[in-house]
Amino acid sequence: MRLSERFVDNCILINSPCETKEAILNELVDTLCSAYKLEHRDEIFEAVWNREKTRSTGIGCGLAVPHAKIDYVDRMCMVAATVAGGLDFESFDGEPVYLLILIVSPGNTVGPHLKALSSVSRLLADGNVRKELIAAKTPAEFLAILRSAEDKYL
């Protein structure tokens, strides 16, 4: 699955000023709802937040992949953010998070959601790709780096 094809206009945040997990998740959900013209913002946030409370999606190496399956969406939606200063996300390795990718999928699907999570893991296992994405200055540069990584790994 090519993640770059899932991103729509205005769904990549560069250098978010957020300093807490709750703040960045709110910003990501706001961006998601705006970019994909979604309603039920509070319900979407609650699903993402409840998933996060069961176990952190901070998977280590500066990366977090918050995700949820939600009945209020009819297709997979993705947004990304970089956080220049990093933030505590209760990651498995205890390190700050600098890169986040939020994935929200319809509640009645399994395959595409798992494929997206797998693609994120595969692409971002490369430390250089993570560093380049975190250093991206614009959403267009972020997508170009992502596409280049997909050409290499997918």
C-alpha positions in Angstrom: 0.0 0.0 0.0 1.4 3.4 -1.0 0.7 5.7 1.9 1.5 8.8 -0.1 -1.7 8.1 -2.2 -3.8 8.2 1.0 -2.8 11.7 2.0 -5.1 14.5 0.7 -4.5 18.2 0.6 -3.8 19.9 3.9 -3.3 16.8 5.9 0.4 17.1 6.8 1.5 19.4 9.7 5.1 20.5 9.8 6.6 21.5 13.1 3.5 21.4 15.3 4.0 23.5 18.4 2.0 20.9 20.5 3.7 19.8 23.7 1.5 17.1 25.0 0.0 13.8 23.7 -3.5 15.1 24.1 -2.8 18.4 22.3 -1.2 16.7 19.3 -4.0 14.1 19.1 -6.5 17.0 19.1 -4.6 18.8 16.4 -4.3 15.6 14.3 -8.1 14.9 14.6 -8.9 18.5 13.8 -6.7 18.3 10.7 -8.2 15.0 9.7 -11.8 16.3 10.0 -10.9 19.4 8.1 -8.9 17.7 5.3 -11.4 14.9 4.7 -14.6 17.0 5.5 -15.6 14.6 8.3 -18.3 15.2 10.9 -18.3 13.6 14.4 -15.0 15.3 15.4 -15.6 14.6 19.1 -16.5 10.9 18.5 -13.4 10.5 16.3 -11.2 12.0 19.0 -12.7 9.9 21.7 -12.0 6.7 19.7 -8.4 7.7 19.0 -7.9 8.8 22.7 -9.5 5.6 24.1 -7.3 3.5 21.8 -4.3 5.4 23.1 -5.3 4.9 26.7 -5.2 1.1 26.3 -1.6 1.2 25.1 0.6 3.9 23.7 1.0 3.9 19.9 4.4 5.5 20.4 6.3 2.6 18.8 9.8 4.0 19.4 12.6 5.7 17.5 10.7 9.0 17.6 7.6 7.6 15.9 4.0 7.3 16.9 1.2 5.8 14.9 -2.1 6.6 16.6 -5.0 4.7 15.0 -8.6 3.7 15.5 -11.4 2.1 13.6 -14.5 4.2 13.6 -18.0 3.8 12.3 -18.2 7.5 11.4 -15.8 7.3 8.5 -16.5 5.6 5.1 -12.8 5.3 4.0 -9.3 5.2 5.4 -8.1 8.6 6.3 -4.5 9.6 7.3 -2.8 12.7 8.5 0.8 13.3 9.6 2.7 15.7 11.8 6.2 16.5 12.7 7.1 18.0 16.1 10.4 19.7 16.0 10.9 19.7 19.8 9.6 16.3 20.3 7.0 15.3 22.9 6.4 12.7 25.6 4.1 10.1 24.1 4.8 7.3 26.6 6.6 5.5 23.9 7.9 2.0 24.4 11.5 3.2 24.3 10.8 6.2 26.6 12.1 8.6 23.9 10.3 11.7 22.6 8.1 11.5 19.5 9.0 13.7 16.5 6.8 12.1 13.8 3.2 11.0 14.0 0.9 9.4 11.5 -2.8 9.1 12.4 -4.8 6.4 10.7 -8.5 6.2 11.0 -10.5 3.4 9.2 -14.1 2.3 9.0 -15.1 0.1 11.8 -16.2 -2.7 9.5 -12.9 -3.2 7.7 -9.7 -5.0 8.7 -7.4 -5.6 5.7 -6.7 -2.0 4.6 -6.1 -0.8 8.2 -3.6 -3.6 8.8 -1.9 -3.0 5.5 -1.5 0.7 6.3 0.0 -0.1 9.7 2.4 -2.6 8.1 3.4 -0.1 5.4 4.2 2.6 8.0 6.3 0.1 9.9 8.2 -1.1 6.9 8.9 2.4 5.5 9.8 4.0 8.8 12.0 1.2 10.0 14.7 3.1 8.1 16.2 5.7 10.4 17.2 7.9 7.5 13.7 8.0 6.2 12.4 9.0 9.6 15.1 11.7 10.0 14.3 13.1 6.5 10.6 13.2 7.2 11.1 15.0 10.5 13.4 17.5 8.8 10.9 18.2 6.0 10.2 22.0 5.7 7.0 21.7 3.7 4.1 19.2 3.2 5.3 18.8 -0.4 8.8 17.9 0.7 7.4 15.5 3.3 5.3 13.7 0.5 8.3 13.7 -1.9 10.4 11.9 0.8 7.6 9.5 1.5 7.2 8.7 -2.2 11.0 8.1 -2.6 10.9 5.7 0.4 7.9 3.9 -1.1 9.8 3.5 -4.4 12.7 1.9 -2.5 10.8 -0.3 0.0 7.3 -1.1 -1.4 
